[in-house]
Amino acid sequence: MKAIRVYEFGGPEVLQMAEVERPTPAADEISIKMYATSVNPADYIFRQGGNNVIRAYLKLPLGLGLDAAGVVEETGSEVTQFKAGDRVYGVPNFPGDGSYAEYIAAKANQFSLMPDHISFNEAGALPSCALIAWNGIVDLGHIQRGQRVLIHAAAGGVGNLAVQFAHAMGAYVIGTASAYNFNFLKNLGADEVIDYNSQHFEDVLQNVDLVFNASPVRDKSLRLKSVKVMREGSIFVCTHLDQPLEQDFLDALAKIGATATLVGGGSVTTYTSSLQGTTQMINEGKVKAVISKIYPLVEVAEAHRQSETKHVSGKIVLEIRKEE
């Protein structure tokens, strides 16, 4: 089968189409005929050799891809929740061979049945970002109806889902984005959008109950600025596992009786939530996948270049095969 492999760390040019052996599922795994995956910031970070948190997990040759959508081909002897022919989506094993491949084998408990009536490309855009957004907004942010939520980088892959989750749960949603994405975010449920190019959010906001930092940019100053808009008892949730919470930031939060945490609970391999909530909201019409552009797998390098601009609304999808 064909799969993308990295044989040396570097730029998009190191992504190679390779012929590799088709995987066989272990007892607790399913094998999946892949239709779609997507490009996440983590993918190009891994391709470049990683950061301090995940570098030790990266071994060459390396497969990339966190998201997977496809059809179950075979189930391991211990798997009872899926059968051949099921349409599934999820986040395959990490570290592993990734999902930029025609077939994968991965643990069954990392997958869920796809929502009704969506395409494989839409499903491939969702899993990892949905898990992060759900973990940040629901599991850690404990969002409640009527609360004020500020989402940094609201138009991105994680951010747009966070906006949709918070809106569906009855929160007042504020997002930071470029002016280009104002209408996009309003249509997803944002009540207020702040242009990070021309406005200082810390000067115009107050009494925020939850700040969710979904930006791919590591910016210590953003954390400190966020404290200025938070109310007593509020929560700051950040997606940057590789950037520990600084003591001066924690001290500033303590002065107003606020707290902070990192998505994933400090783990680089799992998130505490499942796809079940996302699936339900999609089936109810409250949440949708947002696709920026679809590339065929052979154009993976160009897809990475586009992702690295950090100015993508929604997700970049890699279509592995056409849907029948």
ZATIDREN-118713 format. One record per residue (C-alpha): x, y, z. Coordinates in pm, 1 decimal. Example, Ala and Ser with C-alpha at 12.3 -4.5 7.8 and 13.67 -1.06 7.14 Angstrom:
<recs>
<rec u="1230.0" v="-450.0" w="780.0"/>
<rec u="1367.0" v="-106.0" w="714.0"/>
</recs>
This chain:
<recs>
<rec u="0.0" v="0.0" w="0.0"/>
<rec u="99.3" v="363.9" w="-34.6"/>
<rec u="175.6" v="581.2" w="266.7"/>
<rec u="357.7" v="904.3" w="340.9"/>
<rec u="683.7" v="858.2" w="528.5"/>
<rec u="950.2" v="1092.2" w="665.8"/>
<rec u="1304.6" v="951.8" w="646.8"/>
<rec u="1475.4" v="1268.9" w="770.4"/>
<rec u="1340.2" v="1566.0" w="962.4"/>
<rec u="1296.1" v="1890.2" w="773.4"/>
<rec u="1064.5" v="2095.5" w="552.3"/>
<rec u="771.4" v="1978.3" w="339.6"/>
<rec u="1014.0" v="1838.4" w="83.2"/>
<rec u="1100.9" v="1546.9" w="316.5"/>
<rec u="747.5" v="1403.2" w="281.0"/>
<rec u="778.6" v="1097.2" w="57.3"/>
<rec u="521.8" v="860.7" w="-93.0"/>
<rec u="641.4" v="512.5" w="-1.8"/>
<rec u="527.2" v="157.3" w="-67.4"/>
<rec u="488.1" v="-14.0" w="270.4"/>
<rec u="335.5" v="-332.6" w="404.1"/>
<rec u="-34.2" v="-321.3" w="480.0"/>
<rec u="-84.3" v="-347.5" w="858.8"/>
<rec u="-265.6" v="-632.0" w="1032.5"/>
<rec u="-476.9" v="-545.8" w="1338.7"/>
<rec u="-379.5" v="-674.6" w="1683.1"/>
<rec u="-643.1" v="-827.0" w="1910.5"/>
<rec u="-765.1" v="-486.1" w="2035.8"/>
<rec u="-733.3" v="-308.1" w="1701.6"/>
<rec u="-929.0" v="-247.6" w="1383.2"/>
<rec u="-789.3" v="-216.5" w="1033.5"/>
<rec u="-934.5" v="73.3" w="834.8"/>
<rec u="-955.3" v="142.6" w="464.0"/>
<rec u="-871.3" v="510.5" w="472.9"/>
<rec u="-1064.9" v="776.7" w="285.3"/>
<rec u="-954.4" v="1100.9" w="448.0"/>
<rec u="-723.1" v="1258.0" w="700.8"/>
<rec u="-623.0" v="1617.5" w="769.0"/>
<rec u="-323.8" v="1840.2" w="837.5"/>
<rec u="-270.8" v="1966.5" w="1192.8"/>
<rec u="2.9" v="2194.5" w="1329.0"/>
<rec u="131.9" v="1889.0" w="1515.7"/>
<rec u="202.2" v="1722.1" w="1180.6"/>
<rec u="453.6" v="1978.5" w="1063.3"/>
<rec u="603.0" v="2003.3" w="1413.1"/>
<rec u="661.7" v="1625.4" w="1405.0"/>
<rec u="798.5" v="1649.3" w="1049.2"/>
<rec u="1050.2" v="1908.9" w="1163.9"/>
<rec u="1172.4" v="1689.9" w="1451.3"/>
<rec u="932.5" v="1784.7" w="1728.0"/>
<rec u="961.9" v="1997.9" w="2038.9"/>
<rec u="1081.4" v="1930.1" w="2392.2"/>
<rec u="765.6" v="1740.0" w="2484.4"/>
<rec u="736.6" v="1494.7" w="2195.6"/>
<rec u="1088.7" v="1471.5" w="2048.4"/>
<rec u="1166.9" v="1150.5" w="2236.6"/>
<rec u="860.3" v="982.4" w="2082.9"/>
<rec u="962.3" v="1045.8" w="1721.3"/>
<rec u="1150.8" v="765.5" w="1545.9"/>
<rec u="1251.7" v="755.5" w="1179.8"/>
<rec u="1109.0" v="649.7" w="943.2"/>
<rec u="807.1" v="841.3" w="1066.4"/>
<rec u="444.3" v="829.3" w="959.2"/>
<rec u="233.8" v="1143.3" w="1001.1"/>
<rec u="-134.4" v="1212.4" w="1052.2"/>
<rec u="-352.5" v="1236.9" w="1364.1"/>
<rec u="-697.2" v="1213.6" w="1204.9"/>
<rec u="-860.1" v="918.2" w="1032.1"/>
<rec u="-1189.4" v="854.2" w="856.5"/>
<rec u="-1267.3" v="536.3" w="671.2"/>
<rec u="-1430.7" v="194.8" w="665.1"/>
<rec u="-1350.3" v="-94.7" w="896.2"/>
<rec u="-1191.1" v="-376.5" w="696.8"/>
<rec u="-1113.6" v="-620.4" w="976.5"/>
<rec u="-1149.5" v="-638.4" w="1354.8"/>
<rec u="-916.2" v="-792.2" w="1611.5"/>
<rec u="-1033.9" v="-1088.7" w="1817.3"/>
<rec u="-1112.4" v="-873.6" w="2123.5"/>
<rec u="-1305.6" v="-601.7" w="1938.7"/>
<rec u="-1681.4" v="-608.7" w="1988.9"/>
<rec u="-1795.0" v="-250.6" w="1921.9"/>
<rec u="-1724.2" v="-249.4" w="1545.6"/>
<rec u="-1774.2" v="-478.2" w="1249.3"/>
<rec u="-1645.5" v="-484.4" w="893.0"/>
<rec u="-1813.8" v="-215.5" w="685.4"/>
<rec u="-1864.0" v="34.5" w="967.3"/>
<rec u="-1784.5" v="397.2" w="881.9"/>
<rec u="-1557.6" v="525.1" w="1159.4"/>
<rec u="-1348.4" v="825.4" w="1254.5"/>
<rec u="-1092.6" v="883.9" w="1525.5"/>
<rec u="-733.2" v="950.8" w="1625.5"/>
<rec u="-499.4" v="653.6" w="1560.7"/>
<rec u="-215.3" v="540.9" w="1783.8"/>
<rec u="62.6" v="787.5" w="1858.8"/>
<rec u="346.8" v="724.1" w="1825.8"/>
<rec u="272.1" v="501.7" w="1529.7"/>
<rec u="261.3" v="500.2" w="1151.9"/>
<rec u="15.1" v="787.9" w="1122.7"/>
<rec u="-293.1" v="819.2" w="904.6"/>
<rec u="-141.9" v="951.4" w="579.4"/>
<rec u="-187.7" v="603.3" w="435.0"/>
<rec u="-423.8" v="387.9" w="229.6"/>
<rec u="-480.5" v="150.9" w="523.2"/>
<rec u="-411.7" v="175.9" w="895.0"/>
<rec u="-444.7" v="-45.3" w="1202.2"/>
<rec u="-524.6" v="125.5" w="1531.2"/>
<rec u="-680.2" v="61.6" w="1870.2"/>
<rec u="-1057.5" v="28.8" w="1847.9"/>
<rec u="-1115.0" v="244.4" w="2156.6"/>
<rec u="-968.4" v="544.3" w="1972.1"/>
<rec u="-1254.2" v="540.8" w="1720.7"/>
<rec u="-1625.1" v="610.7" w="1701.0"/>
<rec u="-1892.5" v="554.1" w="1441.4"/>
<rec u="-1903.1" v="853.7" w="1207.0"/>
<rec u="-2191.6" v="1098.8" w="1244.5"/>
<rec u="-2486.2" v="1039.9" w="1014.3"/>
<rec u="-2497.4" v="1202.8" w="672.3"/>
<rec u="-2147.8" v="1353.2" w="657.4"/>
<rec u="-1875.2" v="1275.1" w="406.0"/>
<rec u="-1544.3" v="1106.3" w="477.6"/>
<rec u="-1367.9" v="1435.1" w="401.0"/>
<rec u="-1578.4" v="1611.2" w="664.3"/>
<rec u="-1517.4" v="1331.2" w="914.5"/>
<rec u="-1143.6" v="1340.9" w="843.3"/>
<rec u="-1136.8" v="1708.9" w="937.2"/>
<rec u="-1278.5" v="1654.5" w="1284.5"/>
<rec u="-1132.7" v="1403.8" w="1532.9"/>
<rec u="-815.4" v="1549.2" w="1686.9"/>
<rec u="-941.4" v="1908.3" w="1686.0"/>
<rec u="-1278.6" v="1798.6" w="1823.3"/>
<rec u="-1112.3" v="1610.8" w="2108.0"/>
<rec u="-896.3" v="1912.1" w="2196.0"/>
<rec u="-1182.8" v="2161.9" w="2171.7"/>
<rec u="-1418.9" v="1939.2" w="2371.3"/>
<rec u="-1154.2" v="1876.5" w="2634.8"/>
<rec u="-1087.8" v="2250.5" w="2666.0"/>
<rec u="-1444.0" v="2381.0" w="2658.7"/>
<rec u="-1633.2" v="2100.4" w="2833.4"/>
<rec u="-1404.4" v="1872.0" w="3035.7"/>
<rec u="-1165.5" v="2136.4" w="3168.9"/>
<rec u="-1352.6" v="2461.1" w="3103.9"/>
<rec u="-1676.9" v="2333.8" w="3262.3"/>
<rec u="-1876.1" v="2567.1" w="3039.9"/>
<rec u="-2219.5" v="2669.3" w="3164.9"/>
<rec u="-2510.1" v="2837.4" w="2989.4"/>
<rec u="-2481.2" v="3215.3" w="2999.1"/>
<rec u="-2107.8" v="3224.4" w="3073.4"/>
<rec u="-1871.4" v="3448.2" w="2876.5"/>
<rec u="-1608.1" v="3255.8" w="2680.4"/>
<rec u="-1307.3" v="3406.5" w="2501.1"/>
<rec u="-1150.0" v="3185.0" w="2232.6"/>
<rec u="-813.2" v="3289.2" w="2093.4"/>
<rec u="-754.4" v="3193.1" w="1726.4"/>
<rec u="-1122.9" v="3119.3" w="1690.3"/>
<rec u="-1112.8" v="3059.2" w="1313.9"/>
<rec u="-859.1" v="2773.7" w="1325.9"/>
<rec u="-921.5" v="2399.8" w="1329.2"/>
<rec u="-956.4" v="2377.6" w="1707.5"/>
<rec u="-1093.2" v="2728.1" w="1753.2"/>
<rec u="-1390.2" v="2699.0" w="1517.7"/>
<rec u="-1506.9" v="2381.2" w="1691.6"/>
<rec u="-1461.8" v="2546.1" w="2031.8"/>
<rec u="-1684.2" v="2830.7" w="1910.6"/>
<rec u="-1948.2" v="2583.2" w="1797.2"/>
<rec u="-1937.2" v="2376.2" w="2117.7"/>
<rec u="-1959.5" v="2683.6" w="2341.3"/>
<rec u="-2244.4" v="2831.3" w="2136.6"/>
<rec u="-2436.1" v="2501.5" w="2139.2"/>
<rec u="-2407.9" v="2494.5" w="2519.2"/>
<rec u="-2554.0" v="2840.0" w="2556.7"/>
<rec u="-2244.8" v="3047.7" w="2627.9"/>
<rec u="-2177.5" v="3403.7" w="2511.3"/>
<rec u="-1891.3" v="3343.0" w="2269.7"/>
<rec u="-1615.5" v="3591.9" w="2192.5"/>
<rec u="-1344.3" v="3505.7" w="1939.1"/>
<rec u="-1021.4" v="3668.7" w="1827.6"/>
<rec u="-946.5" v="3648.8" w="1455.6"/>
<rec u="-853.7" v="3857.9" w="1155.0"/>
<rec u="-1125.0" v="4082.3" w="1010.6"/>
<rec u="-1142.8" v="3846.2" w="712.6"/>
<rec u="-1299.2" v="3578.8" w="937.9"/>
<rec u="-1560.8" v="3792.9" w="1114.1"/>
<rec u="-1860.7" v="3673.1" w="911.0"/>
<rec u="-1730.5" v="3316.4" w="914.0"/>
<rec u="-1724.5" v="3312.0" w="1295.3"/>
<rec u="-2056.6" v="3491.6" w="1333.5"/>
<rec u="-2215.0" v="3222.3" w="1116.9"/>
<rec u="-2069.9" v="2955.8" w="1347.6"/>
<rec u="-2226.0" v="3117.9" w="1654.2"/>
<rec u="-1976.6" v="3376.9" w="1780.2"/>
<rec u="-2156.4" v="3666.2" w="1951.5"/>
<rec u="-1857.5" v="3897.8" w="1929.6"/>
<rec u="-1534.1" v="3892.4" w="1726.9"/>
<rec u="-1221.0" v="4096.2" w="1799.3"/>
<rec u="-969.3" v="4176.6" w="1526.0"/>
<rec u="-631.3" v="4085.3" w="1671.9"/>
<rec u="-460.3" v="4302.7" w="1409.6"/>
<rec u="-628.8" v="4627.7" w="1511.3"/>
<rec u="-775.3" v="4573.0" w="1859.1"/>
<rec u="-632.1" v="4482.7" w="2197.7"/>
<rec u="-873.4" v="4233.2" w="2351.3"/>
<rec u="-743.6" v="4312.4" w="2700.6"/>
<rec u="-864.1" v="4672.4" w="2663.3"/>
<rec u="-1218.6" v="4596.9" w="2546.8"/>
<rec u="-1323.6" v="4286.2" w="2741.8"/>
<rec u="-1400.4" v="4208.6" w="3103.8"/>
<rec u="-1572.6" v="3950.4" w="3324.7"/>
<rec u="-1475.3" v="3648.8" w="3111.6"/>
<rec u="-1552.2" v="3311.4" w="3272.3"/>
<rec u="-1339.1" v="3094.5" w="3042.4"/>
<rec u="-1042.2" v="3176.9" w="2821.4"/>
<rec u="-949.2" v="2904.5" w="2572.6"/>
<rec u="-621.2" v="2958.6" w="2389.5"/>
<rec u="-638.9" v="2763.1" w="2063.5"/>
<rec u="-367.3" v="2962.5" w="1886.3"/>
<rec u="-79.9" v="2769.1" w="1724.4"/>
<rec u="150.6" v="3059.9" w="1815.3"/>
<rec u="340.2" v="3028.8" w="2143.5"/>
<rec u="302.9" v="3371.2" w="2304.6"/>
<rec u="364.1" v="3414.8" w="2676.5"/>
<rec u="230.4" v="3770.1" w="2668.4"/>
<rec u="-110.8" v="3647.4" w="2553.5"/>
<rec u="-146.1" v="3452.3" w="2875.4"/>
<rec u="-68.7" v="3754.5" w="3091.8"/>
<rec u="-297.5" v="3979.2" w="2888.3"/>
<rec u="-578.2" v="3727.8" w="2927.7"/>
<rec u="-563.9" v="3760.4" w="3307.1"/>
<rec u="-677.5" v="4123.1" w="3270.3"/>
<rec u="-1015.3" v="4018.4" w="3125.3"/>
<rec u="-1089.8" v="3726.9" w="3360.1"/>
<rec u="-1329.8" v="3737.7" w="3653.1"/>
<rec u="-1286.8" v="3577.2" w="3995.8"/>
<rec u="-1325.4" v="3200.8" w="3973.8"/>
<rec u="-1260.5" v="3191.5" w="3599.2"/>
<rec u="-1052.9" v="2933.2" w="3411.8"/>
<rec u="-776.4" v="2963.3" w="3152.5"/>
<rec u="-726.5" v="2657.4" w="2929.7"/>
<rec u="-433.0" v="2635.9" w="2688.6"/>
<rec u="-356.1" v="2387.7" w="2409.1"/>
<rec u="24.2" v="2424.2" w="2439.4"/>
<rec u="147.8" v="2112.9" w="2616.5"/>
<rec u="504.8" v="2207.0" w="2522.8"/>
<rec u="478.8" v="2543.1" w="2701.8"/>
<rec u="441.1" v="2495.6" w="3079.7"/>
<rec u="237.4" v="2753.0" w="3267.7"/>
<rec u="479.6" v="3020.2" w="3389.1"/>
<rec u="492.9" v="3109.6" w="3759.1"/>
<rec u="429.5" v="3480.8" w="3703.5"/>
<rec u="117.8" v="3388.1" w="3506.1"/>
<rec u="-3.4" v="3153.7" w="3778.9"/>
<rec u="66.9" v="3420.4" w="4042.6"/>
<rec u="-138.3" v="3674.8" w="3846.3"/>
<rec u="-427.1" v="3429.6" w="3824.0"/>
<rec u="-407.2" v="3354.1" w="4196.6"/>
<rec u="-452.8" v="3723.0" w="4276.8"/>
<rec u="-796.9" v="3717.5" w="4114.0"/>
<rec u="-891.8" v="3368.8" w="4230.5"/>
<rec u="-863.1" v="3215.8" w="3884.3"/>
<rec u="-700.4" v="2892.1" w="3767.1"/>
<rec u="-526.2" v="2755.3" w="3457.5"/>
<rec u="-468.4" v="2415.6" w="3300.9"/>
<rec u="-338.3" v="2255.4" w="2983.0"/>
<rec u="-549.9" v="2051.2" w="2742.1"/>
<rec u="-483.9" v="1681.1" w="2770.7"/>
<rec u="-401.6" v="1683.6" w="3139.4"/>
<rec u="-27.5" v="1674.2" w="3072.4"/>
<rec u="-38.0" v="1367.4" w="2845.8"/>
<rec u="96.3" v="1371.4" w="2490.0"/>
<rec u="-75.5" v="1048.4" w="2391.5"/>
<rec u="-436.8" v="1075.4" w="2503.1"/>
<rec u="-711.9" v="1324.1" w="2573.0"/>
<rec u="-965.8" v="1271.1" w="2846.6"/>
<rec u="-1271.5" v="1308.1" w="2625.3"/>
<rec u="-1431.8" v="1101.5" w="2352.4"/>
<rec u="-1595.5" v="1178.1" w="2018.7"/>
<rec u="-1940.9" v="1087.4" w="2144.0"/>
<rec u="-2039.6" v="1444.8" w="2232.6"/>
<rec u="-1915.5" v="1573.5" w="1897.9"/>
<rec u="-2102.9" v="1302.4" w="1709.4"/>
<rec u="-2425.9" v="1382.3" w="1892.8"/>
<rec u="-2397.5" v="1755.6" w="1823.0"/>
<rec u="-2328.3" v="1695.6" w="1454.8"/>
<rec u="-2626.1" v="1461.9" w="1428.6"/>
<rec u="-2841.1" v="1728.9" w="1597.3"/>
<rec u="-2723.4" v="1991.1" w="1347.8"/>
<rec u="-2550.0" v="2203.5" w="1612.8"/>
<rec u="-2191.0" v="2149.5" w="1491.6"/>
<rec u="-2035.4" v="2102.6" w="1149.3"/>
<rec u="-1695.3" v="2029.9" w="1000.0"/>
<rec u="-1530.7" v="2332.9" w="841.5"/>
<rec u="-1297.0" v="2252.6" w="552.1"/>
<rec u="-1057.3" v="2512.5" w="416.7"/>
<rec u="-926.3" v="2310.3" w="121.4"/>
<rec u="-901.8" v="1949.0" w="6.4"/>
<rec u="-574.8" v="1814.7" w="-134.3"/>
<rec u="-510.2" v="1467.7" w="-278.2"/>
<rec u="-254.8" v="1270.8" w="-78.1"/>
<rec u="9.6" v="1316.9" w="-348.2"/>
<rec u="0.6" v="1692.7" w="-278.7"/>
<rec u="72.9" v="1652.7" w="92.3"/>
<rec u="378.6" v="1880.9" w="77.1"/>
<rec u="171.5" v="2170.0" w="-56.8"/>
<rec u="-92.7" v="2103.4" w="208.4"/>
<rec u="178.6" v="2133.2" w="475.5"/>
<rec u="303.9" v="2459.5" w="327.4"/>
<rec u="-45.6" v="2602.0" w="344.3"/>
<rec u="-92.9" v="2484.3" w="703.0"/>
<rec u="234.1" v="2645.1" w="811.0"/>
<rec u="107.4" v="2988.7" w="711.0"/>
<rec u="-106.2" v="2967.5" w="1030.0"/>
<rec u="-381.1" v="3154.3" w="846.2"/>
<rec u="-620.2" v="2870.2" w="766.7"/>
<rec u="-992.8" v="2893.8" w="840.3"/>
<rec u="-1105.5" v="2547.1" w="942.0"/>
<rec u="-911.0" v="2238.8" w="835.9"/>
<rec u="-697.5" v="2128.6" w="543.3"/>
<rec u="-809.4" v="1780.6" w="438.3"/>
<rec u="-605.4" v="1513.2" w="261.2"/>
<rec u="-829.3" v="1295.7" w="46.1"/>
<rec u="-678.9" v="948.5" w="29.7"/>
<rec u="-940.7" v="795.9" w="-199.9"/>
<rec u="-1265.0" v="910.9" w="-352.5"/>
<rec u="-1587.9" v="820.6" w="-176.2"/>
<rec u="-1789.8" v="562.3" w="-367.7"/>
</recs>
